[in-house]
Amino acid sequence: MIIEIIEKNPWTFDWIKFAVVGLPSFYIVIMSILPYTPLGQEGMLIPEIILIGSPTITTIAGIIFGYVVLDVLKK
């Protein structure tokens, strides 16, 4: 990543990869955090698998989202 930053090529963003992989994983992460906020306590529908499931689902989704964010930014 540091080598890509030093190069003088223009930055690009892979919207397709971000939309197909990044947004669903971001949704899982947000839906697992939302019940602990005032917005989530107002009766918002949160998928049951995220509420009952183990934190492994959220952890994997967070790792995937982080990787995708770093991978879609290219020079």
N, C-alpha and C positions, 0 to 999 in steps of 0.2 A: 504494500500500500504506500509506503514512503517513497519508493522508486516511482510509482505512478504520480504522486503529488509533485515530485521534482520535475518530471517531464513537462514539456510545454504544449502538449496536445490538448484539444478542447475536451471538456467533461461531457459525458453522455449518461443517460439514465434509462435503464431497461424497464419500461412501463409494463410490459407483458409479464415478465417474471415477478415484478412487484405486485401486480394485480392478482396473479394466479396463486402465488405462494405466500407473499408477504402479508397481504390483507387478511386472508383467513387466519393465519397464525396470530396477527395483531388482534383480531376479533376474540380469539380464545384467551389471550392474555388480558385484554380489557374486561371481558366478561367474568374473569376470575377475580379481578380487583374491585369491580363495580359494587358488589354487595357490601363492601366496607365503607362506602362513601354515602353521603346523604342522598345523592341521586339514585343509588341502587336500592335504598330502603323505601322508596316511594312506590313500590309495587311494579318495578320493571321486570319483564319476563327474561329470566336468565336460564339458559339450557341446563337441564338437570344433571347431565353428565359432568358438567364443569363444577357444579356445586357439590355433588356427591363423590365424584372421581378423586383420585389421589392427586397430590401436587405434581406428580410425574407428567401429567398431560400439560399443565401450565409451564413446567420447566422446559419440556421439549419444544413447545410452541415458542417460548421466549428465545431459546437458542436458535431455532430456525429463523425467527424474525430478525434477530441480530445478524445472522449470517447473510440473509437476503439483503438487508439494508447495506451491508458492506460490499456485497457482490454486485448489486445493480448500479452502483456508482463506478463508472469506468472512464478511463482517459484514452 
